[in-house]
């Protein structure tokens, strides 16, 4: 997809990492610049959330932002059905299906490069944020909190 669009990127390989923060550590990259994907089901419809590895989804804020009655994390089985070309938990932040909308957290907007998993737990892609943003064209909102806030 990136090559077809002429977008410059770098493919990276690392020992298996099962969280976006582990990917950041393995690649010596700030967690604020590693884009992770969280898939939710909002009023029965799948939604791909893109946010920095250093943050977590605030479900109440997301529900209010979307104006939905019900929002929950997608199950592993649902993820396997939606993203057949990726390992579960390693979904790249790209548009995968016409029925799955993409919503980016405002906190991911950065100057320079971002990094994300490339469909496996051992591969990543590094590219310019603006190139990624122009290609994916996500909706943007504020629905996350710093990951540390989860432990308070």
N, C-alpha and C positions, 0 to 999 in steps of 0.2 A: 504494500500500500504506500509506504513512504517513498520507495524507489520509483514507483509509477508516477507519483506526483512531483518527483524531482526535489524532494525535501532532504537536505543533508542530515545524516544521523550517524551515530557510532553504535555498533553492536558490541556489547560487553558480556563476558562470561565469568561466572563466579561459582564457588561451592554452593550447594543448595541452600536457599534462604526461604523460610516459610512465612515471614512477615515483611511488610514494606520497610520497617525499621531495620531488620536484619539485612535487607538489600542495601540500605543506606550505609550500614556499617561495612559490609563486604566491599562495596564500591568506594568507600571513603567519600561519601557524598552527604550533604546536609539533609536530614529528614524533612526539612521545610521545602526541599526541592524534589523529593521523591513522590511521584503521584501514585496514590493507591486507589483501587476500585472497591467500592462497597456496593453490593446490589441489594436493593430493597424492593418490596412489593407494596405499592401504595394504592389502596382501594382496588386491589386485584391486578394492577398493572405493574410490570417490572420497570425499574428505574436504575440506571447506572450512575452512582455518585462518585465524583472524582475529588479527592482531597489530599493534602500533604500527609506523608507518613507520620508526621509529628502531631497530628490532630485526630480527633475521634468525632463521630457523628453524634450530634445532639438530637435524639429522636423527637423530642417535643418541639424543638425549633424547626426541624424538618417538616413535621406534620403541619405546623402553623404556616410555614412558607408555602407548602404545596396546597394547603386548604383541603386536606383529605381527612376522612374519618378514621381510617386505619392505615398504619404503616408498620412494617416489620421487616427484619432481615430475611433475605431469600435463604432457603435451605440449600444444603450441598446438592441434593437431587435436582432442585430447580436450576441451580447454577450449571450443573452438568448438561441439562437439557438446553439451556440458552446459549452456552458458550462451548460448543462441541470441539472447537479447535484449540482449546486452552486447558492447562491443568487447573483444577479447582484451586482458587486462591492466588492464581497468577494471571488474572485477566488484565490485558493491557487496556489503558484508558482510550479506547478508540470506539467509533460507532460500529457495533457488531451486527445489529439487526434493525430493520426499519421500525419494528414495534417497541424498541427499547430506547427511551429518551435518555439524554446525557445531561447531568446537572453538575457543574463544577463549583466547589466552594471558593468564595472570593479570596481566601487566604493563599490559594495556590498561584495567584497572579504574581509573577516574578519577572525580573529582567534576567536575561541569559538562559542557561540550560536547565532542563528538568531531566529526570531519570524515571523510568518505569519498567516493570516486569514485562517481558516479551512473550508471555504465554506459557513459560515454564518457570520452575523455581531456580533455574541456574542461568537464565539469560535475561539481559536487560538492554534497554535502548536509551541512549542519551541524545537529546536534540533540543533545539532552541524552543523556549516556551511559546513565542509568537508563532512559529511555524506550526507547532502542535495545535495551538488555539485556532488558527485560521483553518486548519484541516478538519478538526473535530466540530468547531463552532458550537460549543456547549451553551446551554442556558447557565446563568451565573446567579448565585445567591449566597447567603451566609447561613450555614447550618452546622458548623463544627465548633468544637472547643479544644483547647490544648489537651493533648493526651494525658498530661500530668493531672489535669482537673478530674479525671476519672478515678484517681486514687485518693482524693481528698475526702 
